[in-house]
Amino acid sequence: MARHLLSDAEVLAFLQRGYHVCEPDCPADLLEAICRDTDAMHDPDRPKLPSDATDMFGNPNDLFRRVPGLDALLRNPVIQGALTSLVGERCRLEVHRASHYLAAGHGGQQFHQDGQFRSFGGGWNRHYRRWQLPRKVIAFFYPHDVQLNQAHSEAIPGSQVYSNVPPALEADPLRLNVKAGTFVIMHQNLWHRGTKELVGERRIMLKVLYDRTNEPAAPSWNHKAAPAWTDELLSTAPWVKSAWDWMAGDHTAATDDRDGSALTEQQTALLLSQLAAVAADEPAALRSAYTLGRLGAADLVDVLLDRLEAAAAKLDPESPDHKREHQIAVSEETMIGTALTSFGLRGVPKVCERIASCAPSDAGKAHFKALALDCLTDTPGALANEVALECFARCLDDPSAVSAF
């Protein structure tokens, strides 16, 4: 498999754009069998069986029973090499999978992120904010040629870090008019859609998801050298280096162990104000969150935790619309969470101390504890950190924090 691992340039491109396109050499008879079985699966005259399983939209979910060729396809060394490179050698195929079969004349979709509504539940998405590290990927497989306007898929490069797509990005989508056998791996949060079908032919796309199951300890791709991190890239897309360092197993590179701060008091105040103004300018708030984590002094973690606690106190868990609204709307606490995770292991002790200071019986702190735990879980290296693991273990006996999710 080593020769099929991705290069440094390909991994960097994935982190910047949010997708990687594989074009494995697939036997024609395998592709034909997958198309034939998928057509049969969607035949409206096919008798329904008690064992038929569908997802929440009615899409067939038991793909490996109905389309056995999919299993052989996923074992292709080119696909396995790309998956190993992006989500690790021990990545796990999720239970959820779907056949997105768009018939002739399909009306198309709006751009969306999978799991956009929190009411989907069941671990489908992160509850308080979307984790930006590539811990989960979606993969789209096209067993036949797809031409433009044949309900082709579109994705917005670089949109995986945003809750609302900047108009400049949406104006230039990736149009997936692809050849048979193409396998597209996307960051879980990349905005995408199926377009209108205008040529009178059905379009097949089979979707699967993969999870990373361990904290990376070393690069899992064909790593030769780290990129040259320019000031422009660090200022405009600081999340790229943060994700690279995490994937490379370097959980300290993004945030040096410093007593002081590389930020002045005025700069810190401005960055914090931009976090609070996230509804007006999400890109600026996101850049500020990563800049605070990368350049801020360690005592800034306490300031962020205070703000997180204040934001959590305003949440109304009894509201029937709370779950749905909280997932869709980008909010100050989501940006605070991103800033806290950007501190890396420097911030772990303070986050754990604050969680431990909340008594299990204090129901008023339940949402804060849940938010803080969510941040801690997504912090690069925390899932392999002794202090964080002890904190997680204590919280297993704290029903208030768990139920707040």
Secondary structure, DSSP 8 states (H G I E B T S, - for coil): -GGGS-BHHHHHHHHHHSEEEE-----HHHHHHHHHHHHHHT-TTS---TT--B-TTS-B--HHHH-THHHHHHT-HHHHHHHHHHH-TT-EEEEEEEEEEE-TT------B-TT-SGGG-TTSS-SSS---S-SEEEEEEESS---TTBS-EEE-TTGGG-SS--HHHHTS-EEE---TTEEEEEETT--EEE--B-SS--EEEEEEEEE--S--SS--SB--------HHHHHH-HHHHHHHHHHTT-SSTTS---SS-SS-HHHHHHHHHHHHTTTT-HHHHHHHHHHHHHHS-TTHHHHHHHHHHHHHHT--TT-TTHHHHHHHS--HHHHHHHHHHHTGGGGHHHHHHHHHTS-TT-GGGHHHHHHHHHHHHHSTTGGG-HHHHHHHHHHTT-HHHHHT-
